[in-house]
Amino acid sequence: MKNPESPDFFLQFLHFYPCKRNVYNMNRVIGKGMGVIMKKIVIMVLFLLLVGCVPHGQSAMNQSVSQAIVPLKVGLLVDGKIYDQGWDGQAYRGLKAIERTYQAQVECIQDADQPDVQWREAKRLADSRYDLIFGNGRSFEAVFNKLAVSYPKTRFVFFNGKAQGENVSAINFTPESTGYFSGMIAGTMTKSHKVGLIPAYQSMREVKPFIAAVKEQNPNNEVLVQDVKSWSDGKKAGEIARKMIKEGADVLAPMGDGFNIDVIMEAHHAGQLAVGYISDQYFVSKNTVITSVVQNLSSLYVRIFEQYQSGALKSGDVEVDFADGAQQLGTFSPTVPDEVRRKINKKLEEYEHGAFVLDKQTGQPVSNPEK
């Protein structure tokens, strides 16, 4: 290529950049004797044309990047392990579904079972500008209600408690219905007329409806009750299960987080029956788990996220139950006769349609005052 000071240089330049050929005729008019000022003008025109020839796709891509929505940040604290095949496992699957479906940035903290750990980790997430922080249980109630005051732009959500503040939601499964339908299947299937109930705590609201439902099926039925005093102590729960089996219980009903499978396995080894809790635990032993009362926690997490994203998530206490899909009966074992399945499904359908309600004091089914 010739010296840039030569007028012919510009003609060669145009041959190297075909998209500028519209300038070619301009150079012919100007001629080889153009002055310095005219050469500067041509250089400026060429520069502007080069900029104008940037591919359209690149410009559109830059525009789309600048307009991209920053993903929401969602945190989860659990007081146990995410592989418990129960409560905390369902929470983690819900968090991962949020990440997968909505490209949210997520973080999960396990073993947050002490208030100081809960406070430290929840505060760290809030300081990192997480938009939505879940505490997977009632144990997070006090920490979240207190911490939320200092972080009004962060939404705090926990389960089965009482919320305080505009940026706090407590999602409450209806424990009475969980207990009642667990007790109904246990009371129907027992042959020894002894059922073993192993809750995390005796004060749980599921306990009274469970006992009421067992006795409703047969007045001669007896319920053995001993709590574990822990949500996840599988060793102690297993010991209680073996003791109850020796005392004649042929159906066991665990109500915890991390120990449900321990109890089911004790029933399995002894050739007895069990009722699953929180997750569909039919997979553990199809001939042992007659059914499960399932809390659809994973899908509920996604629903809560969607409500938060759209601005529809309510503050305060929110109750969920069978009728809105938050709870359901799991897979029936082949050991459950068809007439028992029909009986339980019919009762559940009546409950979902409001034909009766469960008294919160006694656990007994009573007529719905609104019907």
Secondary structure, 3 states (H helix, E strand, C coil): CCCCCCCHHHHHHHHHCHHHHHHHHHHHHHCCCCCHHHHHHHHHHHHHHHHHCCCHHHHHHHHHHHCCCCCCEEEEECCCCCCCCCHHHHHHHHHHHHHHHHCCEEEEECCCCCHHHHHHHHHHHHHCCCCEEEECCHHHHHHHHHHHHHCCCCEEEEECCCCCCCCEEEEEECHHHHHHHHHHHHHHHCCCCEEEEEECCCCCCCHHHHHHHHHHHCCCCEEEECCCCCCCCHHHHHHHHHHHHHCCCCEEEEECCCCHHHHHHHHHHHCCEEEEEECCHHHHCCCCEEEEEEECHHHHHHHHHHHHHHCCCCCEEEEECHHHCCEEECCCCCCCCHHHHHHHHHHHHHHHCCCEEECCCCCCEEECCCC
